[in-house]
Amino acid sequence: MGDVLKDLTSGTVGGAAQLICGHPFDTIKVKLQSQPVPPPGKPPKYAGAMDAVRQTIAAEGPRGLYKGMGAPLATVAAFNAVLFTVRGQLEVLLRSEPGAPLNVNQQIICGAGAGVAVSILACPTELIKCRLQAQSALADSAAAGVAVKYGGPMDVAKQVLRSEGGVRGLFKGLVPTLAREVPGNAAMFGVYEALKQYFAGGPDTSGLGRGSLIVAGGLAGGSFWFSVYPTDVVKSVIQVDDYKNPKYNGSIDAFRKILAAEGVKGLYKGFGPAMARSVPANAACFLAYEVTRSSLG
């Protein structure tokens, strides 16, 4: 089996593990990010992460925490396969000789390059996911024509293609998606490699145990969100914004309006669930990737 196929297979397994562990946290994150700003003197729909969990389960049952998982589940194979395969091929290009370990700076470059590639897949997938996750949070704004009820991932795609400019509509939010994925993956793969080399005591990390890989993967995932979280908030509000009556005129305008209306705190809505998700989800992802890649030779 060639290296590309090994990376494709291992990335797919890693992505599935990441999605299963992390999707409920992601649902809460998006609901907190996209809930409408309450009128003066009135509380927001969700008081915090735990309140959002309680309300979601009360209204929709436990399945509500997995709402919107169809779109990423359908594309998780492609997404993570591309991420790890592009990273693997960039590693080959940067190696001084076959099999030579890369330093942390080279892994940062590989992560950034992989981030560019996955943004093309991530943008339409994230748009569909965010719309499904956010529609219950936006329900209070239905009178203003903001909320749209979708029957599922395919229904979102059909409505966007039909009424929001065709294929271009599915790529709404591509700029903030790139601004999230490129530096985020650069940080994640850089931190992952730095921690592996620290635990191994040198550049040869082939003998690391699963415990070290879990810790390195979890902390690397946390570094992703820590470095780019405000960008993710901007991406989410743009992707759920109404097409006919948009509130935001691009990423910079969204950033300014969030900052003006809610302060810096508004750029970190849902940060707790995102960090709570990223550590176990990415620990599972990297461990599954490494174990599968090792088993394939």
Secondary structure, DSSP 8 states (H G I E B T S, - for coil): --HHHHHHHHHHHHHHHHHHHHHHHHHHHHHHHHS----TTS--S-SSHHHHHHHHHHHH-GGGGGTT-HHHHHHHHHHHHHHHHHHHHHHHHH-SSTT----HHHHHHHHHHHHHHHHHHHHHHHHHHHHHHHTTTTGGGGGGT-----SSHHHHHHHHHHHTTTHHHHTTTHHHHHHHHHHHHHHHHHHHHHHHHHHHTSS--TT--HHHHHHHHHHHHHHHHHHHHHHHHHHHHHHTS-SSS-S-SSHHHHHHHHHHHH-GGGGGTTHHHHHHHHHHHHHHHHHHHHHHHHHT-
